Amino acid sequence: MAPKKILIVDDSALTRRVLCDIINSDSRFNVEGMANNGLEALKLLDQRTFDGIITDINMPRMNGLEFLKELKTRKREERVMVLSTETTEGARVTLDALELGAVDFIQKPQSAIYSKDQDFIKRFFGILEAVVFSNRKASSGIYRNTVVLKPGSLIAKVDSAAVPKEGKGNKIVAIASSTGGPKALQNVIPRLPKNLDAPVLVVQHMPVGFTRSLAERLNAMSEVTVSEAVDGEMLEKGHVYISKGGAHMNYQDAGGRGRIVYTDEPSREGVKPCANYMYESLVKSPFHTVVCVVLTGMGHDGTEGIQNLVKAKNTYIIAEDEKSCVVNGMPGSIVATGLVNEVVDIDQVAQSILANVGVR
């Protein structure tokens, strides 16, 4: 198989050189173009096609967000990885980039020494592989039937009129997502009604600092309250708790009500937070039913945890279907176990959650 053709867009000559060396060390990929900014990249795209693009955000003449908008306007099919920074502003614009069609991001190496770190290289290739080999239809922009969401905007809610109230026993919703997850969550969380009869736990694979920005953005779009979970806080129905990056979010019983606790075990499935810990922490919870939801993402996170959970707890398992996933790794893994109750399009996930949870 011919190596996948990669275009690097960054105004730093050092960054371009470092990324080029990393990419060309893997026979599956080859850097076939480099540009200083978005305008130069568009000129190259007028001449040839690429299988994947890696772009910085802050660049002269045409920055990364402007470049992504132009790619969308031109209906280009190349998938994009974004280079992000660790700042609060970096997190915000990275989420903007994901809304504009970027598949995933990696934090930009701050030095040539860091770029030689084997953990960084492993993460880099994992993301690049997911970007280049991702679902072309699902990753070519915002999910169908959904506009680009900005704080304060809302999308159509699920139909709660026919949902019975006061369903049997207390319930909790636990969602796992990774690559493509921020966009997927925008198709799920804003559709849930504020009187949802359960708390919602979310593990989205993101670094430290990014999960707070994601929570704030989702909160501005939703009727339910969305926040980055705080260690020790008590769970409330109609509240969505997103695990912070860099720690594992767990459920802990507190007189039948429950609270958030963070633990610092090593990464599992190569990620931290890891959804497996979240699901396993619910094994001894007092909830009558755990509604498990597995959305788009590479790898297998969630599968082992759910397999351990179903041995002790009544569960209802919902998986996003392959055609709407950016990467079908996580949903495909749980579907392969035969445990899944429903495989649904991303636009139907919220309705499936509500049908199994009900409203207050």
Buried (B, 14 or more C-beta within 10 A) or exposed (E): EEBBBBBBBBBBEEBBBBBBEBBEEBEBBBBBBBBBBBBBBBEBBEEEEBBBBBBBBBBEEBBBBBBBBBBBEEEBEBBBBBBBBEEEEBBBBBBBBBBBBBBBBBBBBEEEEEBEEEEBBEBBBBBBBBBBBBBEEBBBBBBEEBEBBEEEEEBEBBEBEEBEEEBEEBBBBBBBBBBBBBBBBBBBBBBBBBBBBBBBBBBBBBBBBBBBBBBBBBBBBBBBBBBBBEEEEEBEBBBBBBBBBBBBBBBBBEEEEBBBBBEEEEEBBBBBBBBBBBBBBBBEBEBEBBBBBBBBBBBBBBBBBBBBBBEEBEBBBBBBBBEBBBBBBBBBBBBEBEBBBBBBBBBBBBBBBBBBBBBE
